[in-house]
Amino acid sequence: MTRSPQTDHKDKTSAMQILPIVSPQAWEAARQALLVREKAHTRAGDALAADRRRMPWQLIDRPYAFEGPGGRVGLLDLFEGRRQLIVYRAFFEPGVHGWPDHACRGCSMVADQVGHLAHLNARDTTLAYVSRAPQADIAGLKDRMGWDIPWYSLTDAFDADFGVAEWHGHNVFIRDGDRVFRTYFINNRADEAIGTVWSYLDLTALGRQEAWEDSPAGYPQEPPYRWWNWHDSYEPTAAPDETWAAVSDAGVAAFRKAQGGPVE
């Protein structure tokens, strides 16, 4: 007899432990109790991000080279004129499961969850992927999978020098003119959860660049929410839309009144 997916689902559910069934009031009380710990977790994450912004900088003095769609480029070119750069080492090359039709399954899942890059770019930050596959193969992969992430071919020891020769990872850089510095690195657990604009910005030296953050003196900061925009409507150096600024300010005020303190 063929078992239907619905039958299999019911069998798996019946094997699960059923937790206490409570009233709406008791459920809300349990949620509020858990919320205390969740807020503490959020604050701890904010504190970690603040510590990342105080990490020392490592000067990059080797002229690394990559192949891009337009030919040979250097590490500075990967910034695309912006101040910060996040580089993810994706495994797409001969010897990796799925080659040549697919990249590593895990790296592909990471690429699938990348948010719209316009929001990251609006914070003066560029995301780039690097692999050992040739550009022709990378172009075909991006087209097949629907990815528009800037993606470069490795040509030297960049992956070995930055801890990503054997496993995935994100390296974070900042530039001061033509000088490039490494500011952070993350791999293993937690690296797989990166993908939203907030998770990326929290890795960077400048952070989200919002006024509530604990950042070193002189770091760029502005009121939260005001810089948000539709991904097709960002204009460099443009002032925040006045209507949206009023809406966002009213929202901040309402949250503060309801919580009796800062927005969290």
C-alpha positions in Angstrom: 0.0 0.0 0.0 1.3 3.5 -0.9 1.4 5.9 2.0 0.3 9.5 1.3 2.4 12.4 2.5 -0.5 13.4 4.7 -0.3 10.0 6.5 3.4 10.2 6.9 3.0 13.7 8.4 0.4 12.6 10.9 2.6 9.6 12.0 5.6 11.9 12.6 3.4 14.4 14.5 1.9 11.7 16.7 5.4 10.6 17.7 6.2 14.1 19.0 5.9 15.0 22.6 2.7 17.2 23.0 3.4 20.1 25.3 0.9 21.6 27.8 -2.3 23.0 26.2 -3.1 26.3 27.9 -5.5 29.3 27.8 -4.6 32.4 25.8 -3.8 34.2 29.0 -1.4 31.5 30.2 0.2 31.4 26.7 0.8 35.1 26.8 2.3 34.9 30.2 4.7 32.2 29.0 5.6 34.4 26.0 6.3 37.4 28.2 8.5 35.3 30.4 10.5 34.1 27.4 10.6 37.6 26.0 12.8 38.8 28.9 15.4 36.3 27.9 15.0 37.1 24.2 15.6 40.8 24.9 18.7 39.9 26.9 19.9 37.8 23.9 19.3 40.8 21.6 21.2 43.1 23.9 24.1 40.6 24.1 24.2 40.6 20.3 24.3 44.4 20.2 27.2 44.3 22.7 29.1 41.8 20.6 28.6 43.9 17.5 29.9 46.9 19.5 33.0 44.9 20.3 33.5 44.0 16.7 33.5 47.7 15.8 36.4 48.0 18.2 38.5 45.1 16.8 42.0 46.2 15.7 42.6 46.6 12.0 45.1 44.4 10.0 46.8 46.2 7.2 46.7 44.2 3.9 50.0 44.9 2.1 49.9 42.1 -0.4 48.6 42.8 -4.0 45.9 40.1 -4.3 44.5 39.5 -7.8 41.1 38.2 -8.9 39.4 37.6 -12.3 36.2 39.4 -12.7 33.7 39.7 -15.6 35.8 42.5 -17.1 39.2 40.9 -16.5 42.0 41.1 -13.8 41.2 43.2 -10.7 42.7 43.8 -7.3 41.3 43.6 -3.8 40.7 47.4 -3.8 38.5 47.0 -6.9 36.2 44.6 -5.1 35.0 47.5 -3.0 33.4 49.1 -6.1 34.2 52.5 -4.7 32.5 51.9 -1.3 34.2 52.1 2.0 33.6 48.6 3.3 33.8 45.1 1.7 32.5 41.7 2.8 34.0 38.7 1.0 32.4 35.3 1.2 34.5 32.3 0.0 32.0 30.1 -1.9 33.1 26.6 -3.0 32.4 26.3 -6.7 35.3 24.5 -8.5 36.4 21.1 -9.7 36.2 18.5 -7.0 33.3 20.1 -5.2 30.1 18.1 -5.1 27.8 19.4 -7.8 30.5 20.7 -10.2 30.1 22.0 -12.8 26.3 22.5 -12.6 26.1 23.6 -9.0 28.2 25.1 -6.2 28.5 23.4 -2.8 25.0 22.9 -1.4 25.8 24.8 1.8 27.3 27.8 -0.1 24.4 27.7 -2.4 21.9 28.0 0.5 23.9 30.9 1.8 23.7 32.6 -1.6 20.0 31.9 -1.8 19.4 33.9 1.4 21.3 37.0 0.5 19.0 40.0 0.8 18.7 42.8 -1.9 22.2 44.3 -2.2 20.9 47.9 -2.6 20.3 48.2 1.1 23.8 47.1 2.0 25.3 49.3 -0.7 23.3 52.3 0.8 25.5 51.8 4.0 28.6 52.2 1.9 29.2 48.4 1.9 29.8 45.9 -0.9 29.3 42.1 -0.8 31.4 39.9 -3.1 31.8 36.2 -3.5 35.0 34.5 -4.5 35.6 30.9 -5.8 38.3 29.0 -7.8 35.9 28.4 -10.8 36.6 30.3 -14.0 34.5 33.3 -14.8 32.6 31.5 -17.6 31.4 28.9 -15.2 30.5 31.5 -12.5 28.5 33.4 -15.0 26.5 30.3 -16.0 25.9 29.4 -12.4 24.6 32.9 -11.5 22.3 32.9 -14.4 21.0 29.4 -13.7 20.4 30.1 -10.0 19.2 33.7 -10.3 22.0 35.2 -8.3 23.3 38.8 -8.9 26.1 38.9 -6.3 29.4 40.2 -7.6 31.5 37.0 -7.9 35.2 36.8 -8.7 37.7 34.0 -9.5 40.6 33.4 -7.1 44.0 33.5 -8.7 46.4 33.4 -5.8 46.7 32.6 -2.0 43.9 34.9 -0.9 41.8 32.0 0.4 44.8 30.4 2.3 45.9 33.7 3.8 42.4 34.5 5.0 41.3 31.2 6.5 39.0 30.0 3.8 41.1 27.6 1.7 39.2 24.5 3.0 36.0 25.9 4.6 33.5 28.7 3.9 33.8 32.0 5.7 33.2 35.8 5.6 36.1 38.2 5.7 35.4 41.9 6.3 37.5 44.8 5.1 37.5 48.6 5.3 39.5 51.0 3.2 41.1 54.4 4.0 41.8 55.8 0.5 43.9 53.1 -1.2 44.9 51.3 2.0 42.9 48.2 2.9 42.4 46.7 6.3 40.9 43.5 7.5 38.5 44.1 10.4 36.7 40.8 11.1 36.3 37.2 10.1 33.6 34.6 10.8 33.3 30.9 9.8 31.8 27.7 11.1 28.6 28.0 13.2 26.9 31.5 12.9 28.4 32.0 9.4 25.6 30.0 7.9 23.0 32.4 9.4 24.4 35.5 7.5 22.2 36.9 4.7 20.1 39.8 5.9 21.3 43.4 5.6 21.4 43.6 9.4 23.5 40.4 9.9 26.0 41.8 7.3 26.2 45.3 8.8 26.7 43.9 12.3 29.9 42.2 11.1 31.4 45.5 9.8 33.6 48.1 11.4 31.0 50.8 10.9 28.0 48.7 11.9 24.5 49.8 11.0 25.6 53.4 11.3 22.5 54.3 13.4 22.5 56.7 16.4 21.5 54.0 19.0 24.6 52.0 18.4 27.6 52.0 20.8 30.4 52.9 18.4 33.8 54.6 18.7 33.8 58.4 18.5 33.5 59.9 15.0 31.9 56.9 13.4 29.1 57.7 10.9 25.7 57.6 12.6 22.2 58.9 11.9 18.7 58.3 13.3 17.4 54.8 12.8 14.8 54.0 10.0 15.3 57.3 8.2 17.8 56.0 5.7 15.6 53.0 4.8 14.2 53.1 1.2 12.8 51.0 -1.5 15.6 49.0 -3.1 15.0 50.8 -6.5 14.9 54.3 -5.0 18.2 54.9 -3.2 20.0 58.1 -4.3 23.6 58.7 -3.1 23.9 61.8 -0.9 20.1 62.4 -1.1 18.5 63.7 2.1 15.9 61.4 3.8 12.4 61.7 2.3 10.5 64.2 4.6 7.3 62.2 4.7 9.1 59.0 5.6 11.2 60.8 8.2 8.0 62.0 9.9 6.5 58.5 9.8 9.6 56.8 11.2 10.1 59.4 13.9 6.4 58.9 14.9 7.0 55.2 15.1 10.1 55.6 17.3 8.2 57.8 19.6 5.3 55.4 19.8 7.6 52.5 20.6 9.3 54.4 23.3 6.1 55.4 24.9 4.8 51.9 24.9 8.0 50.4 26.3 8.8 53.2 28.6 12.3 53.5 27.2 14.6 53.1 24.2 13.4 51.2 21.1 14.9 47.7 21.2 
